[in-house]
Amino acid sequence: MAQSLNELTTILFDLDGTLLDSRENIVDAAYETVQKYNPDSLTYQEVLDHFGLDLAHHLSKIIPDKEVVQRYFITKKRESYHRNPLFPYVSEGLKQLSNKGFRLGIVTNQQRDLVIKVLREKGMEDMFDVIVTKDDVPYIKPSPEPIKLTMEKLGVDTANVWMVGDTLFDLLAAKRAGVPCVRLNFYEDAELDASSSAAVNEPTIAEQAISPDYTFTTFKEFIDFTLAYRRSKQPVHDQNPDKEGVNLG
């Protein structure tokens, strides 16, 4: 059947902090790198505020030997990255979406080899139709380019896509790509702080409306809402009138 112009058919996910509980691993590796090569140049909280960006690139801007710093940081991250756990209900929820005919993609600022390794170890690689990483684009999030490339590969329009992430950079990338953004706020201390615009050298970020279209604190809440939302919009695929759902229309 032809796809409805306004039908939600495709969901794109960030990886770190969205599907994978990897924030501590990544921030610890970055902070250890800072302490080794330029002690006290950044506090732990300042490193934490940059979570979601290409931290290897950011560290290389404050520590002179760019290649050495990036290599050390990535090495430290690789030591345990694949052991980071999925957030609760992620595996079950993705299977539900896939079974309902949704097309799924990953849009991440992470290295491709780390992404593929962790997805394979979790038995999740085949769940995604497209995986776009920092190695596939010249500009990472908050640039819209990774999202646009993913949509191009999937052959979908902005009206058919949601972007799901956890940081300011996911939200900005989604808004710039023209797609709705769902925020998963799993970390109680995480805020959408415009002051972190210094991290991406974009002062205009602070002037923009920073507000996701939807926010959830558990993955199951997101899944339940998404399936109910799709039923309420009378989608083309997977209709089941006998199932009870939340009427969001």
C-alpha positions in Angstrom: 0.0 0.0 0.0 1.1 3.6 -0.6 2.5 5.4 2.4 0.3 8.2 3.8 1.8 11.6 3.6 1.4 12.1 7.3 1.9 8.5 8.5 4.6 7.9 11.1 6.6 5.0 9.5 10.2 5.6 10.6 11.9 6.2 13.9 15.6 7.3 14.1 17.5 6.7 17.4 20.5 8.2 18.9 22.6 5.5 20.6 24.5 6.8 23.6 22.2 7.8 26.4 19.2 6.8 24.4 19.4 3.1 23.7 22.7 2.4 25.5 23.5 3.4 29.0 27.0 4.5 28.1 27.3 8.1 29.4 29.5 7.2 32.4 31.9 5.1 30.3 32.3 7.9 27.7 32.6 10.8 30.1 35.1 8.8 32.4 37.3 8.1 29.4 37.2 11.7 28.3 38.0 13.0 31.8 40.8 10.5 32.2 42.2 11.8 28.9 42.0 15.4 30.2 43.8 14.5 33.4 46.6 12.8 31.6 47.3 15.5 29.0 46.1 18.7 30.4 45.1 18.4 34.1 42.4 20.7 35.4 41.7 22.2 32.0 38.1 20.9 32.3 36.1 19.8 35.3 34.3 16.5 35.3 31.0 18.4 35.0 32.3 20.4 32.0 33.1 17.1 30.3 29.7 15.8 31.2 28.1 18.9 29.6 29.7 17.9 26.3 28.2 14.4 26.3 26.5 13.9 23.0 29.2 15.6 20.9 32.3 14.2 19.3 34.3 14.3 22.5 37.5 13.2 20.8 37.3 16.2 18.6 36.5 18.5 21.5 39.4 17.3 23.6 41.8 17.9 20.7 40.8 21.5 20.7 42.0 22.0 24.3 45.0 19.7 24.3 47.8 20.4 21.7 48.7 17.0 20.4 45.5 16.2 18.6 46.3 12.7 17.2 47.7 11.4 20.5 44.7 12.7 22.5 42.1 11.3 20.1 43.9 7.9 20.0 44.2 7.7 23.8 40.5 8.7 24.4 39.2 6.2 21.8 41.5 3.5 23.3 40.1 4.1 26.8 36.6 4.1 25.5 37.0 0.9 23.6 38.2 -1.0 26.7 34.7 -1.3 28.0 32.3 0.4 25.6 30.8 -3.0 24.4 29.9 -3.9 28.0 27.6 -0.9 28.4 24.1 -2.1 29.1 20.9 -1.3 27.2 18.4 0.8 29.1 15.4 -1.2 30.4 12.9 -2.4 27.8 15.0 -1.2 24.8 15.3 -4.7 23.3 11.6 -5.5 23.8 10.5 -2.1 22.7 12.4 -2.2 19.4 11.1 -5.6 18.6 7.5 -4.2 19.2 8.2 -1.4 16.8 9.7 -3.7 14.2 6.8 -6.1 14.5 4.4 -3.3 13.8 6.2 -2.4 10.6 8.2 0.6 11.7 11.5 1.2 9.9 14.3 1.9 12.4 17.6 3.7 12.1 20.5 4.8 14.2 22.0 8.3 13.9 25.0 8.6 16.2 28.1 10.7 16.8 29.9 7.5 17.8 32.6 5.6 15.8 31.1 3.0 13.4 33.3 0.1 14.6 32.2 0.6 18.2 28.5 0.9 17.2 28.5 -2.3 15.1 30.4 -4.2 17.8 28.0 -3.3 20.6 24.9 -3.9 18.5 26.2 -7.3 17.5 26.9 -8.2 21.0 23.4 -7.2 22.1 21.9 -9.1 19.1 20.4 -5.9 17.7 22.3 -5.1 14.5 19.6 -6.6 12.3 16.8 -4.5 13.9 18.0 -1.4 12.1 17.5 -0.6 8.4 20.2 2.1 8.4 23.0 3.0 10.7 24.7 6.4 10.2 27.7 7.2 12.4 30.3 10.0 12.6 32.4 8.2 10.0 29.6 8.5 7.4 29.2 12.3 7.3 31.5 15.4 7.3 29.4 17.1 10.0 27.9 15.4 13.0 24.9 16.4 15.2 23.8 19.1 15.9 24.2 19.4 12.1 21.1 18.0 10.4 23.3 16.2 7.9 23.3 12.8 9.6 19.5 12.8 9.8 19.1 13.9 6.2 21.5 11.2 5.0 19.5 8.6 6.9 16.2 9.7 5.5 17.8 9.7 2.0 19.0 6.2 2.4 15.5 5.1 3.6 13.7 7.1 1.0 11.4 8.8 3.6 10.0 12.3 4.0 10.2 14.5 7.1 6.4 14.0 7.7 7.0 10.2 8.2 10.0 10.4 10.7 10.6 11.0 14.4 14.1 11.5 15.8 14.6 10.1 19.3 17.6 11.3 21.4 18.6 12.5 24.9 20.7 15.7 24.4 20.4 19.2 23.1 22.4 18.1 20.1 19.9 15.5 19.0 17.1 18.0 19.4 18.8 20.7 17.4 19.7 18.2 14.6 16.1 17.1 14.4 14.7 20.6 14.3 17.2 21.6 11.6 16.3 18.6 9.6 12.6 19.5 10.0 11.5 16.4 11.9 9.8 16.0 15.3 12.1 15.2 18.2 11.4 12.8 21.1 13.5 13.2 24.1 14.3 10.3 26.4 15.4 11.7 29.7 16.9 8.8 31.5 19.5 10.8 33.5 17.9 12.8 36.3 20.7 15.4 36.2 20.5 15.9 32.4 19.0 19.2 31.2 18.7 20.9 27.9 21.1 23.7 28.7 21.6 26.3 26.0 24.8 27.4 27.8 26.4 24.3 26.3 26.3 26.0 23.0 29.9 26.9 23.6 30.6 23.3 23.0 29.7 23.5 19.3 30.7 27.1 18.8 27.2 28.2 17.8 26.1 31.2 19.9 22.8 31.2 18.1 21.7 28.0 19.9 20.9 30.0 23.0 18.5 32.1 21.0 16.5 29.1 19.7 13.5 27.5 21.3 14.9 24.4 22.9 11.9 22.2 23.4 11.3 18.6 22.3 8.0 17.6 20.8 7.6 14.8 23.4 9.6 13.8 26.5 9.6 10.4 28.3 11.5 9.1 31.3 11.3 5.4 30.4 11.6 3.5 27.1 8.3 1.6 27.8 6.4 4.9 28.1 7.8 6.0 24.8 6.8 2.7 23.1 3.3 2.7 24.6 2.8 6.3 23.4 4.2 5.7 19.9 2.0 2.6 19.3 -1.1 4.5 20.6 -0.2 7.6 18.6 0.0 5.5 15.4 -3.3 3.8 16.1 -4.9 7.2 16.7 -3.8 8.5 13.3 -5.4 5.5 11.5 -2.2 4.3 9.9 -2.1 2.3 6.7 -0.4 -0.7 8.2 -1.1 -3.1 11.1 -4.6 -2.0 12.0 -6.1 -4.0 14.8 -9.4 -2.4 15.9 -9.8 -5.0 18.7 -6.8 -3.6 20.6 -7.4 -1.0 23.2 -5.2 2.1 23.0 -5.0 5.6 24.2 -7.0 8.0 22.1 -4.6 10.8 21.3 -6.7 12.2 18.4 
